[in-house]
Amino acid sequence: MHIVCYTPEPWSGGALAGERHRVSCLTGPLVALASRVATASPDLLIVRGFAAGEALIEQLEALVSLRPLAVVALVLPQADPELLLRLMQAGVREVLPSEEPATILAAVQRAEARLGRSVPTRPEQAGRCLAFMSAKGGDGGTAVAANLAAALAREPDTRVLLIDLSLPFGDADMFLCSQTQASDLADICGEMERLDGALLGQMVTQVSDTLHLIPSPGRLDKLVRIQSAQVKQLLALALREYQFVMMDMGDGIDPVRLDLLEKLEHLFLVTSLSLSSLRRSGQLLLMLDGLEFSGAKVSLVGNRVGESQDIAQADFEKAIGMALARQLPGDGAGLKESVARGTPLVTLRPKSPLARGIVDWANALLGKTTGKSSPWRLFAIK
C-alpha cells in the first residue's frame, strides 16, 4: 500500500518508518495539498500539522474528488462534532486524536481492510516496459508510440508514461501537447539522488491525468549530462509508478539505449515498406541478435501500409524473414493536424483508419477482446 504523509514541516512518518508499505513524506503549504498529493497517487493519505478550518476542508474535498478511492486520515487532537461532520462530508475517513505509533498503525490496518486488500510494497517492476524504434528516420515510430500511449491512457486508472529517448532532439511532445515542458529527461536524471514517485510526478509533463511525458532535452549541453545509470534508475522507478512505460528510442542505438534493452518486455520496430527501410530493418535485427536480445521480444510493425510503398508486403516479409505483426495505414493529413494542434491523433480523429488501428492495438495490450482474433493477444498477458 502506498502511504503518503503531508505536513507543513518535515516529518519522518514516525511509526511508519519500519512498515512494509511504501511511504512518501511530502512537505508543503496547505494550498498545494490537493494537487501535490493527487500526483503521488496514495492509497492512504495522512495529513498532520495544519489548523482546522475551511481552507483545510476545501483542500481535502478537492483531493477526494481527484482520488476518490484513497483513504484520507487527518491528525487532529481536538475536533468538535460540527467540525467532524464537515470533515466526513468532505470525504475524510479517519480523524486521529494523536500521532502516537499505535494510533497511526491502527489507522493503517483499518485502511487496508477498507480497501479490501493487504498490499505490500510494490514489486521492483510492476509496470510493463515497451519500446519503439524506427527502422530509419521518417518511418513514424514516434507518432506510433505517442498515439499508442494516448490510446492506452484512455482506459480508466491506467497510468502511462512516455519517455522520449530519441536522442538528441526527440519530438514526441509534438504529437501529444502544445504546452511548454518545464523539465526534460536531463533535468529529471539530474535529480536522481532525491527522486521518488512524488517528485517524478511533479517533474513530468502531464498531458492528462493518466498520460505523462518525459521529453527529450532540447540542448546539447544538457544531453551530455545524461548518464546510462541514471536512466536505468529512472526506468526502475517509473515501472513502480505506471502500468505502462513506453520508450521512443528513435532510429538508432547509443550507450544509453543499449543499456536499457535488458529491461524491455518488448521492442517494436516500426518500418515503412521501402527498400531503404528493408535494408535498415535487417541491419537492426542482426545487431539486436548480436547483442543477444531475444528475437521473441522483437516485432515488426508496418507503418503506412498500402501508401506508395516500394515493395509488396509479402516480398518485404520474405526478404526480412519475419512477418509483420501489425500493419497500420497512413494518415499524413491527420498527423499534420495533430502536430499543429498538439493533440494526439486518436483524440483528434478517432474514426480515422490509423486511429482505429492504434486503438485496436491498445485494446489488445490491455487484454480487451475486439471480436476478432489478433496475434497481439500474445502480448496482452497480465
Helices and strands as residue ranges (DSSP letters): E 2-7, G 14-18, E 22-27, G 30-32, H 33-40, E 44-47, H 54-66, E 71-75, H 81-90, E 94-96, H 101-115, E 128-134, H 141-153, E 160-164, G 172-175, H 185-190, G 192-194, H 197-203, E 205-206, E 211-214, H 220-223, H 228-241, E 244-248, H 255-258, G 261-263, E 266-271, H 275-290, G 295-297, E 298-303, H 313-320, E 324-328, H 332-341, H 345-348, H 353-365, G 375-379
